[in-house]
Amino acid sequence: MTTKEKISLIHLKVKALLMKVNSLENELQEAALVQQKLGKRVEELTKTIEILEDKNKISKLADGIHLGKQDITEVKLTINRYVREIDECLKLLNQLPNNN
């Protein structure tokens, strides 16, 4: 094999490697997009779960009469937590400069 043929062969191998690198970079970009979309979907589902959990708690509060002692205790604790959160919000609102 002549030097010219060896150089030509090396040139072909380099081209093949560059094509492979480009292909892998494209795959990586596609995987990054998929990951981003999945991350957004996870956030959406997490928010949906939180909303459904709140609705479930509200439903339990509404049906509080039919609950057992343990559930009633849980409902009372939940109500107390909501009252504390509301109090905290009111404190923050009263601290705003425009509320004087």
N, C-alpha and C positions, 0 to 999 in steps of 0.2 A: 504494500500500500504506500502510495506516494505521500509526501507532505501535504500536497494540495488536496488529496482525497481525505486525509486525516482532518485537515482544517474544515473541509466541507462537512464531514461527519460531525465534528464538534459543533459547527454552526447549526446543523439540523437539530442536534440534541439541545442546544441552548434555546432554539426557537420552541421546541416541544416543552421544555421546562417553563419558559415564559408563558406559554399558552395554559399550562397547568396552574401556574401561579394566578393568572387572570381568572381562570375558572374557579379556583378556591376563594379568591377575593370576592367574586360575585356570590358564591354560596354563603360566605360569611356575612355579606351585606343582607342577603335574604333572611338568614337566620336572625340577624339583629332586628330586622323589621318584624319578624314573627314574634320574637321575644318582647318587643315593645308593645305589639298588639295584645299579647297574652297578659302582660303587666297591666295594661289598661282594663282588660276584661276582669282580672283579679280584683282590681280596685272597684269596678262596678259591682261585682258580685259581693264584695265585702260590704259595700254600702247597702246593697239590697238585703243582706243578712241582718245588718244592724237595724234597718227599718222594720223588717219582719219580727225581729226580737222585741223591738219596742211595741209593735202592734200586739204581739203575744202578751207582753206584760200588761198593756192596757186592757186587753181582753180578760186577763186574769183579774185585774182590778175590778172590771165591770161585773164579773161573775164571782166576786169575793164572798158572797153569801154562801155559796155552795162549796167553798174550799175547806179543807181540813185545817187543823191547828197549825201544822208546819207551813202550809201554803199561806194562811192568814198572816203568820209572822213574816213571811217573805214579802207579802204585799205591804205590810206596815213598814218594813224596812225600805222598800222601794219608794213608798210615798214620802218617807222621811228624807231619803236621798234626793228626791225631786224638790222637796221644799228647801233643802240646803242649797241645791243648785240655783233655784229661783232667788233665794236670799243673796247668794253670791253675785248673781247677775244684777240684782237691784243695787247692791253696794257699788258695783262697777259703774253702773249707769249714773249713780249719784255723784261719782267722782269726776264725771265729764265736766269740762268747763262751761258748757252751754246750759247746764241744768241749774244754775244759780238763780 
